Amino acid sequence: MERNHRLENQKMIKLLMDLSLPATVGMLVNALYNIVDTIFIGRGIGYLAIGGLTIAFPVQMIIMAVAQMVGIGAASVISRSLGAKNSERANHVAGNSFLSVAVLGILICVLGSIFIDPLLRIFGATDILLPYAKEYLQVILIGSIYFPFAVSGNNLIRAEGNAKAAMFSMMIGAVTNIFLDYLFIFPMNMGIRGAALATILSQLVSVIYVLSYMYGKQSTLKVKLHHLKPDWKIIYETMTIGFSSFARQVAGSAMAIILNNSLTFYGGELALSVYGVVQRVIMFLFMPLFGIVQGMQPIVGYNYGAKKISRVKEAVKLSIIATTIFALVSTLFGELFPNFIIGMFDKNPELIENGVFALRIVISMVPIIGVQIIGAALFQSIGKAIPSLILTLSRQVLFFIPLVLILPRIYGLGLLGIWLTFPLADFLATIFTAVMLKKEMRVMERQCSEGN
């Protein structure tokens, strides 16, 4: 009840900071794990292994997509239920989310294992990269049985306002992963399979923590056996709201099919390895933005449910300011020190030269992307699934995919055309989001006036 009171009454800048800072720290630690993991693979196995990791990554995105669909959808419903003082419904939503991720996780593991070879070929695996990607993914799929629960549960913890516990659930997994990565890749010389094993074992640690929290005294949610009974109305609402997150991740995987194959066509295995490194850097730059989003979402969901529209507007405006500042600082660091950043992963001169060139172009529009991320998250938090879905898909489907197919063929741009696609898609998606966000804020202003 104390957490609910904070969401409804605490000064917004302090509330957003209290909820966003732990989420941002957790996301940064998680991003740091991805950076360190790739550095260990590059230094311990070689840049071709990074290429294999790049091929397997879209499948990991699909696993994450399923977990986020359930977790973010359930978190939105739970936030609004708590705002409406309906704790029993919140518990039922949480129980149904547990059931959903269990079933979906098993399905992913079984289907992924059966179709692993054609799946990796679709995502651009060459004869050279396929062994690396397959060895890695075979192990990762085992973790897909339980990993979605950690992601989904983390969102539920955040929905009830306990950002610090949500942060710790991410940090404990990331720190464990870094330690096991080093142990398995270097002293034990287990290669890329060791990196995958470190990942699924650290995911298991996160799951154990989430379970201990959810069934401990700290949690506001009290999920009991009868809450696990399937309620198709709740499942439908959860999936509908969370579908935009699922669509974004799956669209990213669809984008990866075209992007990976284009990179292979215009630049071979080296270009794929370069993108693998740049992709990890982009994730690190974006993570603080998603930390702010995760802090914003329970505030927006709760206050929208409590019909406090002025607080919703305030949370959105502060979040846009914060994401823009973070993105600008991150981009400046990437633009000023690209040689140092790329050189951390591998000392191959070709990788560094091509990586520096690509990184500077790819991140050039990151400072404005906060508007796009906040806009999509706003519609999701207030339960407007269709606008959220449209905004979520705008960058990958409406802009990136057509551009990446067209630009490399214009004036023989080739690989340069692929790198230029990233900032152009960011710019167009941000403009599109700003228009929709402005319209929604006007609607909220009318609602606020009518409420007064």
C-alpha positions as CSV (number, residue, x, y, z in Angstrom):
1,M,0.0,0.0,0.0
2,E,2.9,2.3,0.7
3,R,4.3,1.8,-2.8
4,N,0.9,2.5,-4.3
5,H,0.7,5.7,-2.3
6,R,4.0,6.8,-3.7
7,L,2.9,6.1,-7.3
8,E,-0.2,8.3,-6.8
9,N,1.2,11.2,-4.6
10,Q,5.0,11.5,-4.5
11,K,6.6,14.4,-6.3
12,M,7.1,13.3,-9.9
13,I,10.8,14.0,-10.5
14,K,11.7,12.2,-7.3
15,L,9.4,9.3,-8.1
16,L,10.7,8.9,-11.6
17,M,14.2,9.0,-10.4
18,D,13.6,6.5,-7.6
19,L,12.0,4.0,-10.1
20,S,14.2,4.7,-13.1
21,L,17.6,4.8,-11.5
22,P,17.5,1.2,-10.2
23,A,16.1,0.1,-13.6
24,T,18.8,2.0,-15.5
25,V,21.6,0.5,-13.3
26,G,20.1,-3.0,-13.8
27,M,19.9,-2.4,-17.6
28,L,23.4,-1.0,-17.8
29,V,24.8,-4.0,-15.9
30,N,22.9,-6.3,-18.2
31,A,24.3,-4.4,-21.2
32,L,27.7,-4.6,-19.7
33,Y,27.3,-8.4,-19.6
34,N,26.6,-8.4,-23.3
35,I,29.7,-6.3,-24.0
36,V,32.0,-8.4,-21.7
37,D,30.5,-11.6,-23.2
38,T,31.3,-10.5,-26.7
39,I,34.8,-9.3,-25.7
40,F,35.5,-12.7,-24.1
41,I,34.3,-14.5,-27.2
42,G,36.3,-12.2,-29.5
43,R,39.5,-12.4,-27.5
44,G,39.1,-16.1,-26.5
45,I,37.7,-17.6,-29.7
46,G,38.0,-15.0,-32.5
47,Y,35.9,-12.6,-34.6
48,L,34.2,-15.4,-36.5
49,A,32.7,-16.5,-33.2
50,I,31.2,-13.0,-32.9
51,G,29.7,-13.5,-36.3
52,G,28.2,-16.8,-35.1
53,L,26.8,-15.0,-32.1
54,T,25.3,-12.4,-34.4
55,I,23.5,-15.1,-36.3
56,A,22.1,-16.7,-33.2
57,F,21.1,-13.4,-31.5
58,P,17.7,-13.0,-33.4
59,V,16.6,-16.3,-32.0
60,Q,17.4,-15.0,-28.6
61,M,15.4,-11.9,-29.4
62,I,12.4,-14.2,-30.2
63,I,12.7,-15.8,-26.8
64,M,12.9,-12.4,-25.2
65,A,9.9,-11.3,-27.3
66,V,7.7,-14.0,-25.8
67,A,8.8,-13.2,-22.3
68,Q,8.3,-9.4,-22.8
69,M,4.9,-9.9,-24.4
70,V,3.6,-11.7,-21.3
71,G,5.6,-9.6,-18.8
72,I,4.9,-6.1,-20.1
73,G,1.3,-6.9,-20.9
74,A,0.7,-8.3,-17.4
75,A,2.6,-5.4,-15.8
76,S,0.3,-2.9,-17.6
77,V,-2.8,-4.7,-16.4
78,I,-1.5,-5.1,-12.9
79,S,-0.5,-1.4,-12.6
80,R,-4.0,-0.3,-13.6
81,S,-5.6,-2.9,-11.3
82,L,-3.6,-1.7,-8.4
83,G,-4.4,1.9,-9.3
84,A,-8.1,0.9,-9.3
85,K,-7.5,-0.8,-5.8
86,N,-8.3,-4.3,-7.3
87,S,-5.6,-6.4,-5.8
88,E,-7.4,-9.7,-6.4
89,R,-7.5,-9.1,-10.1
90,A,-3.8,-8.1,-10.0
91,N,-2.9,-11.5,-8.4
92,H,-5.0,-13.4,-11.0
93,V,-3.2,-11.6,-13.8
94,A,0.2,-12.5,-12.3
95,G,-0.8,-16.1,-11.9
96,N,-1.9,-16.4,-15.5
97,S,1.3,-14.8,-16.6
98,F,3.3,-17.5,-14.8
99,L,1.2,-20.2,-16.6
100,S,1.6,-18.5,-20.0
101,V,5.4,-18.2,-19.9
102,A,5.8,-21.8,-18.7
103,V,3.8,-23.2,-21.7
104,L,5.4,-20.8,-24.3
105,G,9.0,-21.5,-23.0
106,I,8.6,-25.2,-23.5
107,L,7.2,-24.7,-27.0
108,I,10.2,-22.5,-28.0
109,C,12.7,-25.1,-26.7
110,V,11.1,-28.0,-28.6
111,L,10.4,-26.2,-31.9
112,G,13.8,-24.3,-31.9
113,S,15.7,-27.6,-31.3
114,I,13.9,-29.4,-34.1
115,F,14.3,-26.6,-36.7
116,I,17.7,-25.2,-35.6
117,D,19.6,-25.7,-38.9
118,P,17.1,-24.1,-41.2
119,L,16.4,-21.3,-38.7
120,L,20.1,-20.3,-38.6
121,R,20.3,-20.5,-42.4
122,I,17.4,-18.1,-42.6
123,F,19.2,-15.7,-40.3
124,G,22.2,-15.6,-42.6
125,A,24.5,-18.4,-41.4
126,T,27.2,-19.2,-43.9
127,D,29.1,-22.5,-44.0
128,I,31.8,-20.9,-41.9
129,L,29.6,-19.3,-39.3
130,L,27.0,-22.1,-38.9
131,P,29.0,-24.3,-36.5
132,Y,29.6,-21.4,-34.1
133,A,25.9,-20.3,-34.2
134,K,24.6,-23.8,-33.8
135,E,26.8,-24.8,-30.9
136,Y,25.8,-21.6,-29.1
137,L,22.1,-21.8,-29.8
138,Q,21.7,-25.5,-28.9
139,V,22.5,-24.6,-25.3
140,I,20.6,-21.3,-25.2
141,L,17.4,-23.2,-26.2
142,I,17.6,-25.3,-23.0
143,G,17.4,-22.0,-21.0
144,S,14.4,-20.9,-22.9
145,I,12.3,-23.3,-20.8
146,Y,12.7,-21.1,-17.7
147,F,14.3,-17.8,-18.8
148,P,11.0,-16.2,-19.9
149,F,9.8,-16.5,-16.3
150,A,12.8,-14.3,-15.1
151,V,12.0,-11.6,-17.7
152,S,8.2,-11.7,-17.1
153,G,8.6,-11.8,-13.3
154,N,11.0,-8.8,-13.4
155,N,8.2,-6.8,-15.1
156,L,5.7,-7.8,-12.5
157,I,8.1,-6.7,-9.7
158,R,8.5,-3.4,-11.3
159,A,4.7,-3.0,-11.9
160,E,4.1,-3.1,-8.1
161,G,6.7,-0.3,-7.7
162,N,9.7,-2.2,-6.3
163,A,12.3,-1.0,-8.8
164,K,15.3,-2.0,-6.6
165,A,14.3,-5.7,-6.4
166,A,13.8,-5.6,-10.2
167,M,17.2,-4.1,-10.6
168,F,18.8,-6.8,-8.4
169,S,17.2,-9.6,-10.3
170,M,18.9,-8.3,-13.5
171,M,22.2,-7.6,-11.8
172,I,22.6,-10.9,-10.1
173,G,22.2,-12.7,-13.4
174,A,24.5,-10.4,-15.3
175,V,27.3,-10.5,-12.7
176,T,27.0,-14.3,-12.5
177,N,27.2,-14.5,-16.3
178,I,30.4,-12.4,-16.5
179,F,32.1,-14.6,-13.9
180,L,31.0,-17.9,-15.6
181,D,31.9,-16.5,-19.0
182,Y,35.5,-16.0,-18.0
183,L,35.7,-19.3,-16.2
184,F,34.2,-21.4,-19.1
185,I,36.0,-19.6,-22.0
186,F,39.5,-19.1,-20.6
187,P,40.5,-21.5,-17.8
188,M,38.2,-24.3,-18.9
189,N,38.6,-23.6,-22.7
190,M,35.0,-24.6,-23.5
191,G,34.7,-22.1,-26.5
192,I,31.4,-20.7,-27.6
193,R,29.5,-23.6,-25.9
194,G,31.0,-22.3,-22.6
195,A,29.6,-18.8,-23.3
196,A,26.1,-20.3,-23.9
197,L,26.3,-22.4,-20.7
198,A,27.3,-19.4,-18.7
199,T,24.3,-17.6,-20.1
200,I,21.7,-20.2,-19.2
201,L,23.2,-20.9,-15.7
202,S,23.1,-17.2,-14.9
203,Q,19.5,-17.0,-16.1
204,L,18.6,-19.8,-13.7
205,V,20.1,-17.7,-10.8
206,S,17.8,-14.8,-11.9
207,V,14.8,-17.2,-11.9
208,I,15.5,-18.4,-8.4
209,Y,15.8,-14.8,-7.1
210,V,12.5,-13.8,-8.8
211,L,10.7,-16.8,-7.3
212,S,12.1,-16.1,-3.8
213,Y,10.9,-12.5,-4.1
214,M,7.4,-13.3,-5.5
215,Y,6.7,-15.8,-2.8
216,G,8.4,-13.8,0.0
217,K,7.1,-11.1,2.3
218,Q,8.3,-8.2,0.1
219,S,5.9,-8.7,-2.8
220,T,2.6,-6.8,-2.9
221,L,1.3,-9.6,-5.2
222,K,0.3,-12.8,-3.5
223,V,-0.1,-15.4,-6.2
224,K,-1.9,-18.6,-4.9
225,L,-2.8,-21.8,-6.6
226,H,-6.3,-20.7,-7.7
227,H,-4.7,-17.6,-9.4
228,L,-3.0,-20.1,-11.8
229,K,-6.3,-21.2,-13.2
230,P,-6.5,-20.0,-16.9
231,D,-8.7,-17.0,-17.4
232,W,-8.8,-16.5,-21.2
233,K,-10.1,-12.9,-20.8
234,I,-7.0,-12.0,-18.8
235,I,-4.7,-13.9,-21.0
236,Y,-6.2,-12.2,-24.1
237,E,-5.9,-8.7,-22.5
238,T,-2.3,-9.4,-21.4
239,M,-1.2,-10.7,-24.8
240,T,-3.0,-7.9,-26.7
241,I,-1.3,-5.2,-24.7
242,G,2.1,-6.9,-24.7
243,F,1.9,-7.8,-28.3
244,S,3.5,-4.5,-29.4
245,S,6.7,-5.5,-27.4
246,F,6.5,-9.0,-29.0
247,A,6.1,-7.4,-32.4
248,R,9.0,-5.1,-31.9
249,Q,11.3,-8.0,-31.0
250,V,10.0,-10.2,-33.8
251,A,10.2,-7.3,-36.2
252,G,13.8,-7.0,-35.1
253,S,14.3,-10.7,-35.9
254,A,12.7,-10.2,-39.3
255,M,14.9,-7.2,-39.9
256,A,17.9,-9.4,-38.9
257,I,17.0,-11.9,-41.7
258,I,17.3,-9.1,-44.3
259,L,20.1,-7.3,-42.6
260,N,22.3,-10.3,-42.0
261,N,21.9,-11.6,-45.5
262,S,22.6,-8.1,-46.9
263,L,25.7,-7.8,-44.8
264,T,26.9,-11.2,-46.0
265,F,26.3,-10.3,-49.6
266,Y,28.0,-6.9,-49.5
267,G,30.7,-7.6,-46.9
268,G,31.0,-11.3,-46.0
269,E,31.7,-12.7,-42.6
270,L,33.8,-9.7,-41.6
271,A,30.8,-7.3,-42.1
272,L,28.6,-9.6,-39.9
273,S,31.2,-9.6,-37.2
274,V,31.5,-5.8,-37.4
275,Y,27.7,-5.6,-37.0
276,G,27.9,-8.0,-34.1
277,V,30.2,-5.6,-32.3
278,V,28.3,-2.4,-33.2
279,Q,25.0,-4.1,-32.2
280,R,26.4,-4.7,-28.7
281,V,27.6,-1.1,-28.4
282,I,24.1,0.2,-29.5
283,M,22.5,-2.0,-26.9
284,F,24.8,-0.4,-24.3
285,L,23.8,3.1,-25.5
286,F,20.1,2.3,-25.5
287,M,19.9,0.5,-22.1
288,P,19.7,3.7,-20.0
289,L,16.8,4.8,-22.2
290,F,14.9,1.6,-21.5
291,G,15.7,1.9,-17.8
292,I,13.9,5.3,-17.8
293,V,11.0,3.7,-19.7
294,Q,10.7,0.9,-17.1
295,G,10.6,3.5,-14.4
296,M,8.0,5.5,-16.2
297,Q,5.6,2.6,-17.1
298,P,4.3,1.8,-13.6
299,I,3.8,5.5,-12.9
300,V,1.8,6.0,-16.1
301,G,-0.2,2.8,-15.7
302,Y,-1.1,3.4,-12.1
303,N,-2.1,7.1,-12.5
304,Y,-4.0,6.4,-15.7
305,G,-6.0,3.7,-13.8
306,A,-6.5,6.2,-10.9
307,K,-7.6,8.9,-13.6
308,K,-4.8,11.3,-12.6
309,I,-4.1,12.4,-16.1
310,S,-1.9,15.4,-15.2
311,R,0.6,13.0,-13.5
312,V,0.7,10.9,-16.6
313,K,1.5,13.9,-18.7
314,E,4.2,15.0,-16.3
315,A,5.8,11.6,-16.2
316,V,6.0,11.5,-20.0
317,K,7.5,14.9,-20.4
318,L,10.2,14.3,-17.7
319,S,11.0,10.9,-19.3
320,I,11.5,12.4,-22.7
321,I,13.9,15.0,-21.2
322,A,15.8,12.3,-19.3
323,T,16.1,9.9,-22.3
324,T,17.3,12.7,-24.6
325,I,20.1,13.8,-22.1
326,F,21.2,10.2,-21.7
327,A,21.2,9.5,-25.4
328,L,23.2,12.6,-26.2
329,V,25.9,11.8,-23.7
330,S,26.1,8.2,-24.8
331,T,26.4,9.2,-28.5
332,L,29.1,11.7,-27.8
333,F,31.2,9.0,-26.1
334,G,30.7,6.7,-29.0
335,E,31.6,9.4,-31.6
336,L,34.7,10.5,-29.7
337,F,36.2,7.1,-28.8
338,P,35.2,4.6,-31.5
339,N,38.7,3.1,-31.9
340,F,38.9,2.3,-28.2
341,I,35.4,0.9,-28.1
342,I,35.8,-1.4,-31.2
343,G,39.4,-2.4,-30.2
344,M,38.1,-3.8,-26.9
345,F,36.4,-6.7,-28.8
346,D,39.2,-7.8,-31.1
347,K,42.6,-6.4,-32.2
348,N,42.0,-7.5,-35.8
349,P,42.9,-4.3,-37.9
350,E,40.2,-4.9,-40.5
351,L,37.5,-5.3,-37.8
352,I,38.6,-2.1,-36.0
353,E,38.8,0.0,-39.2
354,N,35.4,-1.2,-40.5
355,G,33.9,-1.1,-37.0
356,V,34.9,2.5,-36.3
357,F,33.4,3.7,-39.7
358,A,30.1,1.8,-39.1
359,L,29.7,2.9,-35.5
360,R,30.0,6.6,-36.2
361,I,27.3,6.4,-38.8
362,V,24.9,4.0,-37.0
363,I,24.7,6.0,-33.7
364,S,24.5,9.5,-35.2
365,M,20.7,9.8,-34.7
366,V,20.5,8.1,-31.3
367,P,20.1,11.4,-29.4
368,I,16.6,11.9,-30.7
369,I,15.4,8.3,-30.4
370,G,14.1,8.8,-26.8
371,V,10.9,10.3,-28.1
372,Q,10.2,7.2,-30.1
373,I,10.8,4.8,-27.2
374,I,8.8,6.9,-24.7
375,G,5.9,7.3,-27.2
376,A,5.5,3.6,-27.8
377,A,5.8,2.9,-24.1
378,L,3.1,5.4,-23.2
379,F,0.5,3.8,-25.4
380,Q,1.4,0.4,-24.0
381,S,1.2,1.6,-20.4
382,I,-2.3,3.0,-20.8
383,G,-3.6,-0.1,-22.6
384,K,-3.9,1.3,-26.1
385,A,-2.5,-1.7,-27.9
386,I,-3.0,-0.6,-31.6
387,P,-1.2,2.7,-31.4
388,S,1.6,1.1,-29.4
389,L,1.9,-1.7,-32.0
390,I,2.1,0.9,-34.9
391,L,4.8,2.9,-33.2
392,T,6.7,-0.2,-32.1
393,L,6.8,-1.5,-35.7
394,S,7.4,1.9,-37.4
395,R,11.2,1.9,-37.2
396,Q,11.8,-1.7,-38.2
397,V,9.0,-2.4,-40.6
398,L,7.9,0.9,-42.0
399,F,11.3,2.5,-42.4
400,F,14.3,0.2,-41.8
401,I,13.4,-2.8,-44.0
402,P,12.5,-0.8,-47.1
403,L,15.6,1.4,-46.6
404,V,18.0,-1.5,-46.2
405,L,16.7,-3.0,-49.3
406,I,16.9,0.2,-51.4
407,L,19.9,2.2,-50.2
408,P,22.7,-0.3,-50.9
409,R,21.5,-0.4,-54.5
410,I,21.5,3.4,-55.0
411,Y,24.7,4.7,-56.7
412,G,26.5,1.5,-55.7
413,L,26.5,2.5,-52.0
414,G,26.7,-1.2,-51.0
415,L,27.8,-1.6,-47.4
416,L,27.7,2.2,-46.8
417,G,24.0,2.1,-47.7
418,I,23.3,-0.5,-45.0
419,W,25.0,1.7,-42.3
420,L,23.1,4.8,-43.5
421,T,19.9,2.9,-43.0
422,F,20.2,3.0,-39.2
423,P,20.2,6.9,-38.7
424,L,17.6,7.4,-41.4
425,A,15.2,4.9,-39.9
426,D,15.7,6.5,-36.4
427,F,15.0,10.0,-37.8
428,L,11.8,9.0,-39.7
429,A,10.5,6.9,-36.8
430,T,11.0,9.7,-34.3
431,I,9.1,12.2,-36.5
432,F,6.2,9.8,-36.9
433,T,6.1,9.1,-33.1
434,A,6.2,12.8,-32.3
435,V,3.1,13.4,-34.4
436,M,1.1,10.6,-32.7
437,L,2.4,11.5,-29.2
438,K,1.3,15.1,-29.6
439,K,-2.2,14.0,-30.6
440,E,-2.5,11.7,-27.6
441,M,-1.2,14.5,-25.2
442,R,-4.0,16.8,-26.5
443,V,-6.5,14.0,-25.8
444,M,-5.1,13.7,-22.2
445,E,-5.3,17.5,-21.8
446,R,-9.1,17.4,-22.7
447,Q,-9.6,14.5,-20.2
448,C,-7.7,16.4,-17.5
449,S,-9.9,19.5,-18.1
450,E,-13.1,17.5,-18.0
451,G,-11.9,15.8,-14.9
452,N,-11.4,19.2,-13.2
